[in-house]
Amino acid sequence: MLSYRADDGVSRDTFLAAVSLAPVTQIGTVPLAALLCDDCLRRRLVLLAGCVATVLVAYPFFWLLDTHQPAAIVLALALPVCYWLTDALQASFLPELFPTQLRYSGSGITHTLGGLLFSVPVSFVAAALWDRYDATWLLALYALGRYRAQRRSRRCGAGDAPLTTSGGPSGPDRPTPPRATRSRGCRLGPREPPWVSGTGLHGFQAIAALQIDPKTEKEVEAMATRPGPLTGVRVVDMTTSYAGPTAAMYLADLGATVIKVERTGRGDDTRGWGPPFADGVSAWFASANRNKQSLALNLRAPEGRETLLRLLDTAHVFLQNFNPAKLRRMGIDSETLQARNPRLVYCAMSGFGLDGPDSDLPGYDLVAQARSGLMSVTGEKGRSPQRVSTALSDVVTGMCAALAVNAALVRQFRTGEGEVIDVSLLDSDLALMAPRIASYHAGEADPAPSGGTDSVLAVYQPFETADRTMVVAIGNDAMWQRFVAAVGLPEFAEDPALADNAGRRGRRAEITAAIAARLATCPAAEWLQILGDADVPVALVQAVSEVVKDPQVIARGSLLPVPGSEEQLITIHSPFRLESVGEPRNERFPELGADTRSVLGGIGYSDADIDELVAAGVIELGPGAVAS
């Protein structure tokens, strides 16, 4: 099959030089094409340039195969390796073009080796045809094959590509179940739009096509039935307490797959926060952990840390709230993880941030409220400062983290780059204090607890009526005129000194005393009717028992009963609604270790491997799970 023809007139050194230069030339075109690609918008030109480079590389390789030199055979075997290396580099520079090459897990290695073994004999067959037939049509056919292979890779990814869905709303309340579609030449994939256009992928649904890892059964099922904007994004959540779990829950509400990594034995600290407990479950834990999977892992064991690293190699986002020194000891600091997975969005949540003299101090909601000044303006006038009596710092920090993660995911999708996010309880509470701190710097006196009577607006506070407390919020001058007319205080309406807020603030004590005396003469319900008719913002100060029955709260579906709890446990709907999502995702919080087997199976562990880790105490299976 291989015959050497001395009359070719080409020396062995010339062959070797051509072969050495060709792959370098081909690989070198990849970053150049990326730079000329204008943020990956001219993908088709890049694709064509890659195919031309491939044909040019094929000439010296096929030419070399005509010799009897041992080096020729070795270099011929290197031909498919060169092509696979080129694809890997193309994936690094243009991840939207070649999603299949982003898979570094067990199945991805198998996929690569299988392609390599297939390419080697094909190279020899091509060489035989080269020797027997004219080379022009052979190289044209070869180029066509490469072009179709890369087009297929761009369109649907590897053989185990994720499910994609299509379908629209049906009826006024909920969407019809989406259906999976097939595209020509793909095992599973979209049939062009909804999220592919002439210039490439658009929208967060496209992240599903860029998934680095094989899907677990739960993820595939979720992608087929839950069209959230973060569907296809994998989040590894190693946070505890309340702020981090809240951030992860909001990402899960948006469709992300959230894997909650918990220590074996006890799990998240919040599992023990109570009473109250409902059938042994902490109400606090349930309120921040819906829509998640649980992996119970012993990180003190080397095998446990290795398992975590393998999982993080498949993740888009990592949330943690550990001490920085501990993270470095465990090898899960941002530098180490992003060296392994450059696309990773690494979100560090802490009490005081990643830098500064107090960065290593532990942080809790109470500490943040105290140190930010939030407590200094909260409480009754003349009494000691009070904490806002809910997990305010935690919830707001969770919202801030979720916001930053979403922004980083947009950047990850556009450029393929990761990010390090630094979110702290102190910074979140400082954001809540922004108007107070700004006023102080502008010359206002240091504020103190006032019972809510020291707003920048003159009448913006609670008042006692004949039967209960209500609040009145006068937001502008026209509203002031309507208010005093409605409550029967015409003298204030006629006083030009009270026509604007500055004048009313100067006489705040006088006018609030008169208003308080007037409102105390009638029940709150009567004032609600009168002031509502006058278009003045008012509300009752409701107890929690009234909030859960509030018609507006019920109409908005703000209370989500935890499945299987007979409505003893509820969670609160995330503070946003997306028209495209319809019914909110509302899965029960996970039992400790409930998803350990499926998560590890999804990253390449066999049942025997998992059973071995269970026996060694490295992982824990959930209640009712048994060894295979």
C-alpha positions in Angstrom: 0.0 0.0 0.0 2.9 2.3 0.8 5.4 2.6 -2.0 8.5 4.9 -2.3 9.1 6.6 -5.6 12.6 8.0 -5.9 11.8 10.0 -9.0 9.5 12.3 -6.9 12.6 14.4 -6.4 11.7 15.4 -2.9 14.2 14.7 -0.1 13.3 13.2 3.3 14.3 16.4 5.1 11.9 18.4 2.9 9.1 16.0 3.8 9.9 16.3 7.5 10.1 20.1 7.4 6.8 20.3 5.6 5.1 18.0 8.1 6.5 19.9 11.1 5.4 23.2 9.7 1.9 22.2 8.6 0.3 21.5 12.1 1.9 24.6 13.5 0.4 26.6 10.7 -3.0 25.0 11.2 -3.1 25.5 14.9 -1.8 29.0 14.6 -4.8 30.0 12.5 -7.1 29.3 15.4 -6.3 32.3 17.7 -5.9 34.5 14.6 -9.4 33.5 13.4 -10.8 34.2 16.9 -9.3 37.7 16.9 -10.8 38.4 13.5 -14.1 36.9 14.5 -15.7 40.1 16.1 -16.9 38.4 19.2 -17.8 35.2 17.4 -20.3 36.8 15.1 -18.7 35.7 11.8 -18.6 32.1 12.7 -19.2 30.8 9.2 -16.1 32.5 7.9 -14.0 31.0 10.7 -15.4 27.6 10.0 -14.5 27.9 6.3 -11.0 29.1 7.2 -10.5 26.1 9.5 -11.5 23.7 6.7 -9.1 25.4 4.2 -6.3 25.1 6.8 -7.2 21.4 7.3 -6.8 20.7 3.5 -3.4 22.4 3.4 -2.2 20.3 6.4 -3.5 17.1 4.7 -1.2 17.5 1.6 2.2 17.0 3.3 0.8 14.2 5.6 -0.6 12.2 2.7 2.5 12.9 0.7 4.7 11.6 3.4 2.7 8.4 3.6 4.1 7.4 0.2 7.5 6.7 1.8 8.9 3.6 3.6 10.5 5.7 6.3 9.4 4.6 9.9 9.1 8.2 10.8 6.5 8.6 8.1 4.2 6.0 9.7 4.7 7.7 13.2 3.8 11.1 11.7 0.8 9.6 9.9 -0.5 8.4 13.2 -0.1 11.9 14.5 -2.4 13.3 11.8 -5.7 12.6 13.7 -4.0 13.8 17.0 -3.3 17.1 15.3 -6.9 17.5 14.2 -8.3 16.7 17.7 -5.8 19.1 19.2 -6.9 21.8 16.8 -10.5 21.2 17.7 -9.7 21.5 21.4 -8.0 24.8 20.8 -10.9 26.0 18.7 -13.1 25.1 21.6 -11.0 27.2 24.0 -11.0 30.3 21.8 -14.5 29.8 20.3 -16.6 27.7 22.7 -19.8 28.6 21.0 -18.5 26.9 17.8 -17.4 23.6 19.3 -19.4 22.6 22.4 -18.4 19.0 22.1 -14.8 19.7 22.8 -15.6 21.2 26.2 -16.2 17.8 27.7 -13.4 16.7 30.0 -15.3 14.2 32.0 -15.1 10.4 31.7 -17.5 10.2 28.8 -15.7 13.1 27.0 -12.4 11.1 27.2 -14.1 8.1 25.8 -15.6 10.2 23.0 -12.2 11.5 22.1 -10.4 8.1 22.2 -13.1 6.6 20.1 -12.8 9.3 17.5 -9.0 8.9 17.6 -9.1 5.2 17.0 -11.5 5.7 14.1 -9.4 8.4 12.5 -6.1 6.3 12.4 -7.4 3.6 10.0 -9.2 6.3 8.0 -5.8 8.1 7.5 -4.3 4.9 6.1 -7.2 4.2 3.8 -6.9 7.8 2.5 -3.2 7.2 1.9 -4.0 4.1 -0.1 -6.5 6.0 -2.2 -4.0 8.7 -2.7 -1.5 6.2 -4.1 -4.1 4.7 -6.5 -6.3 7.6 -7.6 -6.0 11.3 -8.4 -5.5 13.4 -5.3 -7.7 16.3 -6.2 -11.1 14.8 -5.7 -9.9 12.9 -2.7 -8.8 16.0 -0.9 -12.1 17.7 -1.9 -14.0 14.8 -0.4 -11.9 15.0 2.7 -12.5 18.7 3.1 -16.3 18.1 2.7 -16.2 15.5 5.4 -14.3 17.8 7.8 -16.8 20.7 7.0 -19.8 18.5 7.7 -18.3 17.1 10.9 -17.6 20.6 12.3 -21.0 21.8 11.2 -22.6 18.9 13.1 -20.4 19.7 16.1 -21.6 23.3 16.1 -25.2 22.3 15.7 -25.7 19.7 18.3 -22.6 18.9 20.3 -21.5 15.4 21.3 -23.5 12.2 21.0 -25.0 12.6 24.5 -26.0 16.2 23.9 -28.6 17.6 26.2 -32.3 17.7 25.5 -33.6 20.9 24.2 -37.2 21.9 24.1 -39.8 23.9 22.2 -43.3 24.7 22.8 -45.4 27.7 23.8 -48.0 28.7 26.3 -51.4 27.1 26.3 -54.2 28.8 28.1 -53.9 31.8 30.4 -52.2 30.2 33.3 -49.6 27.6 32.4 -47.5 26.4 29.4 -48.0 23.1 27.7 -45.2 20.5 28.5 -42.4 21.2 26.0 -41.4 18.5 23.6 -38.0 17.4 22.7 -37.1 17.8 19.0 -34.5 16.2 16.7 -32.5 17.9 14.1 -31.0 16.3 11.0 -27.7 14.6 11.7 -28.0 14.9 15.5 -29.1 12.4 18.0 -30.9 15.0 20.1 -30.9 18.7 19.6 -32.8 21.8 18.5 -34.3 22.2 15.0 -32.7 25.6 14.4 -34.4 28.4 16.4 -35.8 29.3 19.0 -32.3 30.2 20.2 -30.1 29.8 17.1 -30.0 32.6 14.5 -27.8 33.3 11.5 -25.1 34.7 13.7 -25.0 31.9 16.3 -26.4 31.1 19.8 -28.4 33.6 21.8 -29.9 33.6 25.2 -29.2 31.6 28.3 -30.9 28.5 26.8 -27.8 28.3 24.7 -25.7 27.5 27.8 -27.4 24.1 27.7 -25.5 23.4 24.5 -22.3 24.4 26.1 -22.6 22.0 29.1 -19.2 20.7 30.1 -20.5 17.5 31.6 -22.9 14.6 30.9 -26.3 15.1 32.4 -27.8 13.2 35.3 -31.3 11.8 34.8 -32.7 14.6 36.9 -31.0 17.3 34.8 -32.3 15.8 31.5 -35.8 15.5 32.9 -35.6 19.1 34.2 -34.4 20.4 30.9 -37.3 18.7 29.1 -40.0 20.1 31.5 -38.7 23.3 33.0 -37.8 26.1 30.5 -36.2 28.5 32.9 -33.7 30.9 31.6 -30.8 29.2 33.5 -31.8 25.7 32.3 -28.5 23.9 31.5 -26.4 25.8 34.0 -24.9 23.6 36.8 -24.3 25.3 40.2 -22.3 23.6 42.9 -23.4 25.1 46.2 -21.1 24.5 49.2 -22.6 27.3 51.4 -24.2 26.9 54.8 -26.6 28.9 57.0 -28.9 31.3 55.0 -27.3 33.8 52.7 -25.6 31.3 50.4 -28.5 28.9 50.3 -30.8 31.8 49.4 -28.6 32.8 46.5 -28.5 29.2 45.2 -32.3 28.8 45.6 -32.9 31.9 43.4 -30.6 30.5 40.8 -32.5 27.2 41.0 -35.8 29.1 40.7 -34.5 30.4 37.4 -33.9 26.9 36.1 -30.3 26.1 37.2 -29.4 22.7 38.4 -28.1 23.3 42.0 -26.1 20.5 43.7 -25.9 21.2 47.4 -22.7 19.8 48.8 -23.2 19.0 52.5 -21.0 17.3 55.1 -21.8 13.7 56.0 -23.7 13.1 59.2 -25.3 16.5 60.0 -25.4 18.4 56.7 -26.1 22.1 56.5 -26.2 23.8 60.0 -29.6 25.2 59.1 -31.1 21.7 59.2 -30.9 22.0 63.0 -32.2 25.6 63.3 -35.3 25.4 65.4 -37.9 25.1 66.7 -40.2 25.2 64.9 -39.8 21.8 63.2 -42.4 20.1 61.1 -41.9 16.3 61.2 -38.3 16.9 62.2 -37.6 19.4 59.4 -36.5 22.9 60.2 -38.8 25.5 58.8 -35.8 27.8 58.3 -33.9 25.1 56.3 -37.0 24.4 54.1 -37.5 28.1 53.4 -34.1 28.5 51.6 -33.4 25.1 50.0 -36.2 24.3 47.5 -35.3 23.0 44.0 -31.9 21.5 44.9 -30.1 18.2 44.9 -28.1 17.0 47.9 -24.6 15.4 47.8 -23.3 14.3 51.2 -19.5 14.4 51.1 -16.7 14.0 53.7 -14.2 16.7 52.6 -11.7 15.7 55.3 -11.0 12.5 53.3 -8.6 12.9 50.3 -11.1 10.9 48.2 -13.8 13.4 49.2 -11.8 16.3 48.1 -11.0 14.6 44.8 -14.7 13.9 44.3 -15.5 17.5 44.8 -12.8 18.6 42.3 -14.2 16.2 39.7 -17.7 17.7 40.3 -16.4 21.3 40.1 -14.7 20.4 36.7 -18.3 20.0 35.4 -19.7 23.2 37.0 -20.5 26.6 35.6 -20.9 28.2 39.0 -19.4 27.5 42.5 -20.8 29.1 45.6 -18.9 28.9 48.9 -18.7 30.7 52.3 -15.6 29.1 53.8 -12.6 30.8 55.4 -10.0 31.6 52.7 -7.2 29.8 54.6 -9.4 26.7 54.8 -10.1 26.9 51.1 -6.4 27.0 50.2 -5.7 24.0 52.4 -8.5 22.0 50.7 -7.3 23.1 47.2 -10.6 24.8 46.3 -9.5 28.4 46.3 -10.4 30.4 43.2 -6.9 30.2 41.6 -6.7 26.4 41.8 -10.2 25.8 40.5 -10.0 28.3 37.7 -6.8 26.7 36.6 -8.7 23.4 36.2 -11.9 25.0 34.8 -11.2 28.5 33.4 -14.9 29.0 32.6 -15.9 28.7 36.3 -17.9 31.5 38.0 -16.5 31.4 41.5 -18.7 33.2 44.1 -17.2 33.8 47.5 -19.7 34.8 50.2 -18.4 36.0 53.6 -19.1 38.4 56.5 -16.6 41.1 55.5 -15.3 40.4 52.1 -12.1 38.8 50.7 -9.7 41.7 51.6 -9.3 44.2 54.4 -8.1 43.8 58.0 -11.2 41.8 59.0 -11.6 39.5 56.0 -11.0 36.4 58.1 -13.6 37.2 60.8 -16.8 35.1 60.8 -19.9 37.0 59.9 -23.6 36.6 60.8 -26.7 38.7 60.1 -26.7 40.3 63.5 -23.0 41.3 63.3 -23.5 42.8 59.9 -26.6 44.8 61.0 -24.7 46.2 64.0 -21.5 47.1 62.1 -23.2 48.6 59.1 -25.1 51.1 61.2 -28.4 49.5 60.4 -29.2 48.8 64.0 -28.3 52.4 65.0 -31.3 53.8 63.2 -33.8 51.0 64.1 -35.9 50.9 67.3 -38.1 53.2 69.4 -37.1 56.8 70.0 -35.0 57.1 73.2 -34.5 53.4 73.5 -31.6 51.1 72.6 -30.9 50.2 68.9 -32.7 47.1 67.6 -32.0 44.4 65.0 -34.4 44.2 62.1 -36.1 41.1 63.2 -35.6 38.9 60.2 -32.6 37.5 58.3 -32.4 40.8 56.4 -28.6 40.8 55.7 -28.7 37.1 54.6 -31.6 37.5 52.2 -30.3 40.7 50.6 -26.8 39.2 50.3 -28.3 36.2 48.6 -30.1 38.5 46.1 -26.8 40.4 45.5 -24.9 37.1 44.9 -27.6 35.8 42.5 -27.5 39.1 40.6 -23.7 39.0 40.2 -23.7 35.4 39.2 -26.2 36.0 36.4 -24.1 38.9 35.1 -21.0 36.7 35.2 -22.8 33.9 33.3 -23.6 36.4 30.5 -19.9 37.1 30.3 -19.0 33.4 30.5 -21.4 32.7 27.6 -20.1 35.5 25.4 -16.3 35.1 26.0 -15.9 31.7 27.6 -14.2 33.3 30.6 -14.8 32.7 34.3 -15.1 35.3 37.1 -14.4 35.6 40.9 -17.3 37.3 42.7 -16.9 38.8 46.2 -20.1 39.3 48.1 -20.3 40.1 51.9 -23.0 40.7 54.5 -21.4 44.0 55.5 -21.4 45.3 51.9 -25.0 44.3 51.5 -26.1 46.1 54.6 -24.1 49.2 53.6 -26.1 49.2 50.4 -29.3 49.3 52.5 -27.8 52.2 54.5 -26.8 54.2 51.4 -29.4 57.1 51.8 -28.6 57.4 55.5 -24.8 57.5 55.0 -25.2 59.9 52.0 -27.3 62.2 54.2 -24.7 62.1 57.0 -21.9 63.0 54.6 -24.0 65.9 53.3 -24.2 67.4 56.7 -27.2 65.8 58.5 -26.7 64.8 62.2 -25.8 61.3 63.1 -29.2 59.5 63.1 -30.6 57.5 66.0 -33.5 55.2 66.6 -36.8 57.2 66.2 -39.5 54.7 65.9 -39.6 55.3 62.1 -40.4 59.0 62.4 -37.2 60.5 61.0 -37.7 59.9 57.3 -36.4 62.5 54.8 -40.1 62.9 54.1 -42.0 64.9 56.7 -45.1 62.6 57.0 -43.8 59.1 56.4 -44.4 57.0 59.6 -46.8 54.9 61.7 -49.8 56.4 63.5 -52.2 54.9 66.0 -55.9 54.9 65.0 -58.8 54.2 67.3 -58.1 50.4 67.2 -54.7 49.6 65.6 -51.6 50.9 64.0 -51.4 52.1 60.4 -48.8 53.9 58.3 -49.1 57.0 56.1 -46.7 57.8 53.3 -46.9 61.3 51.9 -44.5 61.2 49.0 -45.0 64.6 47.3 -46.7 68.0 47.8 -49.9 67.2 45.8 -50.4 64.1 48.0 -50.0 66.3 51.1 -52.8 68.5 49.9 -55.1 65.5 49.3 -54.2 64.0 52.7 -55.0 67.1 54.8 -58.2 67.6 52.9 -59.3 64.0 53.5 -58.6 63.9 57.2 -60.1 67.3 57.8 -57.1 69.5 58.6 -57.7 72.5 56.2 -55.5 74.9 58.1 -52.5 72.9 57.0 -53.5 73.0 53.4 -53.8 76.8 53.6 -50.5 77.4 55.3 -47.9 78.4 52.6 -45.0 77.4 54.9 -46.1 73.8 54.6 -46.5 73.8 50.9 -43.2 71.8 50.4 -41.4 69.0 52.2 -38.7 71.3 53.6 -41.3 73.4 55.3 -43.1 70.4 56.7 -39.8 68.9 58.0 -39.2 72.1 59.9 -42.5 71.8 61.7 -42.6 67.9 61.8 -43.4 67.7 65.5 -46.3 70.1 65.2 -48.0 68.6 62.2 -47.5 64.9 63.2 -49.0 65.6 66.6 -52.1 67.1 65.0 -52.3 64.2 62.5 -52.0 61.6 65.3 -54.8 63.3 67.3 -57.1 63.3 64.2 -56.4 59.7 63.2 -57.0 58.4 66.7 -60.7 59.4 66.4 -61.7 56.6 63.9 -60.9 52.9 63.3 -58.2 52.0 60.9 -60.6 50.4 58.4 -62.4 53.7 58.1 -59.2 55.7 57.4 -58.1 53.1 54.9 -61.3 53.7 53.0 -61.1 57.5 53.2 -57.4 57.8 52.3 -57.6 55.1 49.7 -60.3 57.1 47.9 -58.0 60.2 48.1 -55.2 58.2 46.5 -52.9 58.5 49.6 -50.6 55.5 50.3 -51.7 53.9 53.6 -51.5 50.4 55.0 -52.2 48.5 58.2 -49.2 47.2 60.2 -50.0 43.5 59.8 -49.0 40.6 61.9 -47.5 37.5 60.2 -50.8 35.7 60.7 -52.5 38.5 58.7 -49.8 38.6 56.0 -50.4 34.9 55.0 -54.1 35.7 54.5 -53.6 39.0 52.7 -55.7 38.8 49.4 -52.8 40.4 47.4 -50.3 37.8 48.8 -52.7 35.0 47.9 -53.5 36.3 44.5 -49.8 36.6 43.6 -49.1 33.0 44.7 -46.4 34.3 47.0 -46.7 31.4 49.4 -45.4 28.0 48.0 -46.4 25.0 50.1 -43.5 22.5 50.4 -44.6 19.3 48.6 -45.3 16.5 51.0 -45.6 18.7 54.1 -49.4 19.0 54.2 -48.9 22.8 54.1 -47.1 22.8 57.5 -44.0 24.1 55.7 -44.0 26.9 53.1 -41.5 28.8 51.2 -41.8 32.3 49.7 -41.9 32.8 45.9 -38.7 34.5 44.7 -39.2 38.2 44.4 -39.5 38.2 40.6 -41.8 36.6 38.1 -40.9 35.8 34.5 -43.7 35.7 32.0 -42.0 33.0 30.0 -41.8 30.6 33.0 -45.4 30.3 34.0 -45.8 28.0 37.1 -42.9 28.5 39.5 -40.5 25.6 40.0 -41.4 24.2 43.5 -39.5 21.0 44.4 -39.2 19.8 47.9 -35.9 20.5 49.7 -33.6 17.5 49.4 -33.0 15.0 52.2 -29.3 14.8 53.2 -27.5 12.8 50.5 -30.6 12.0 48.6 -28.9 12.6 45.2 -25.4 11.4 46.0 -25.6 8.4 43.8 -27.2 10.1 40.8 -24.8 13.1 41.0 -21.7 10.9 41.2 -23.0 8.6 38.4 -23.4 11.7 36.2 -19.7 12.6 36.5 -18.4 9.2 35.7 -18.5 7.1 38.9 -19.6 3.5 38.5 -21.9 1.8 41.0 -18.9 -0.1 42.3 -17.0 3.1 42.8 -19.9 4.7 44.7 -20.3 1.6 46.9 -16.6 1.7 47.7 -16.8 5.4 48.7 -19.9 4.6 50.9 -18.0 1.8 52.7 -15.0 4.2 53.3 -17.2 6.8 54.8 -16.4 9.3 52.1 -20.0 9.8 50.9 -23.4 9.3 52.4 -26.5 8.1 50.6 -29.9 9.5 51.4 -32.7 7.9 53.5 -33.9 4.7 51.9 -30.9 4.4 49.5 -29.1 1.1 49.4 -25.8 0.0 48.0 -26.1 -1.5 44.5 
